[in-house]
Amino acid sequence: MSVTAPERSESTSGRADLRNVAIVAHVDHGKTTLVDAMLRQSGAFAARAELVDRVMDSGDLEREKGITILAKNTAVHREGVTYNIIDTPGHADFGGEVERGLSMVDGVVLLVDASEGPLPQTRFVLRKALAAHLPVILVVNKTDRADARCAEVVDESLELLLELATDLDLDDDVVAKLLDLPVIYASARAGKASVERPADGTVPDSPDLQPLFDTLMTQVPAPADDPDGVLQAHVTNLDASAYLGRIALCRVRSGRIRRGQQVGWCREDGSVQRVKVTELLRTEGLERVSAEFADAGDIVAVAGIAEVTIGDTLADPDDPHPLPRITVDEPAIAMTIGTNTSPMAGRDPKPGTKLTARLVKNRLDSELVGNVSMRVLPTERPDTWEVQGRGELALAILVEQMRREGFELTVGKPQVVTKEVDGKVHEPFERLSVDVPDDYLGAVTQLLAARKGELLEMQHSASSQNVRMEYRVPSRGLIGFRTEFLTETRGTGIANQLFDGYGPWVGELRARISGSLIADRAGAVAGHAVALLADRGELFVGPTTTVYAGMVIGENNRSEDMEVNIVREKKLTNMRQSSQDVLERLTPPRILSLEQALEFCSEDECVEVTPGAVRIRKVELDSHLRNRQRIRAKARA
């Protein structure tokens, strides 16, 4: 087993020593865990190194949420071959990362859970791979799960392949090759893989992942890039270093690039600028090391171009030939992000340090540099912008990152991005897959019917008391759906969604069935007031919490909003003493996360986000102005 990078010579004849492959899958099917095992077995970690699970998920939010947000690359060296591996996100909200990752590779490993089988995001990432005409290797992971069903999952995966190939109108020869794709059975956590199907619920009968490496070597083609052509290196991702500044991650498509070389920087506006490659870095395991040169087929990092962006091409300055720009699907969800305009701005116990509109705008502009699937548009207000993305999660991740960087923000309720087709308004739709116990089938069906969901398919599991349903639902019908869904199923349901194109506007949808409890004055929450309001609904704040007029402090049991005095103290008289009163038992408040707060918002509400707090408030804080707006809205209706 080789534990170091193979020697590179100045002359290259073909790239039999190199394979570029992406690992794609649905969320939580084991991509990052598989990369961990491949790195360990290739000797990428020192003998005394501390081994950390999911080492590729290096971001704080990635580790907290257990998902991959950014596509990352690593290099595994084994038996004289370098495997450049791209670990891609499984969530459709980060589809831009998937598309960029696929643009760097020559084949994909499709990872599917041995119990859950193909799910909506499996369809999404596989469709992208087939559209790029990349060969596919199927890996059935988690064969040691007690409810594993390997044979059925392989059949379901092949059916999905055939369905997508038909949708994409692929040639018959291509379809025949796809249906004859290699299948590997693995337990990524155990670090074992086999071409022979193990008994369900057992680990493959193999000492390591060698069968997977063998399959990658034989099934993924070597890079077909031209080593003798003029230089073409495609910028597919960006990084930054405190010492080197902005770093461009590139796939060299033609020729050779050297450290210190003068190259032509082909920009989006069509201009070509002569720049110098000040540093060239190659990935070795999880580290980047300096390199003298990189050939066609290599994935490298280039420093020295301060304003380089995704989609640019580094070319021969005397004969520049820019490559096509990277394109991604259009955004489907939008929300407004602006400065914090609440009475608590800058007054939190843990206040933000970045409060001005200029800082917010600069941060949003910097996000556009590395996020090709996001848009930032101006609004009527100079301190607020409309940010469009692929889904609620992607936008919530951006807000959470800004919050941790010290920003204080006002975030509007997520809305859908509509289009006009033939003079009619069209809205985005989602393909929703839900797995629920039979006992909650009626409740979930009723929940989705109110959101204009169309049932496409229903399957009852033979091995459990669960049912899987496929729906087509308007995207706006799923805003705020997850919280209600988990409540109705007592936390036992699993829901996954995937963008499913645009369709005609379906009309008004049922809004949130509950109203809001709103503070009618500023002050500190009193325990006595909390006890009095216990039967009115569920509170989001506890005693001593500072509130302001117009702040949403709870969820009303009824459908209408209610203004309450949450700071009301218990009055003492000369007829009694406080020490003689019975101790009041208070129900703990429900603390909302950022995602839950965005889901809870109604049309006239927004979310105040600071480093130390997440609060829901009315857009208009003055109750008299809110009443006037409500009367005018009814008159117009």
Secondary structure, DSSP 8 states (H G I E B T S, - for coil): ---S-----S--SS-TTEEEEEEEESTTSSHHHHHHHHHHHTT-S-TT----TTTT--SHHHHHHTS--S-EEEEEEETTEEEEEEE---SGGGHHHHHHHHTT-SEEEEEEETTT-S-HHHHHHHHHHHHTT--EEEEEE-TTSTT--HHHHHHHHHHHHHHHHHHTT--HHHHHHHHT--EEEEETTTTEEESS---TTS--SSSSSHHHHHHHHHHS-----BTTS--EEEEEEEEEETTTEEEEEEEEEESEEETT-EEEEE-TTS-EEEEE--EEEEEEBTEEEE-SEEETT-EEEEES-TT--TT-EEE-TTS-------------EEEEEEE--STTTTTSSS--SB-SHHHHHHHHHHHHHH-TT-EEEE-SSTTEEEEEESSHHHHHHHHHHHHHTTB-EEEE--EE--EEETTEEEEEEEEEEEEEEGGGHHHHHHHHHTTT-EEEEEEE-SSSSEEEEEEEEEGGGGTTHHHHHHHHTTT--EEEEEEEEEEE--------SS-EEEESS-EE--HHHHHHTTTTEEES--TT-EE-TTEEEEEESSSS-EEE-TT------TT--GGGS------------HHHHHHH--TTEEEEEETTEEEEEESS--HHHHHHHHHHHHHH-
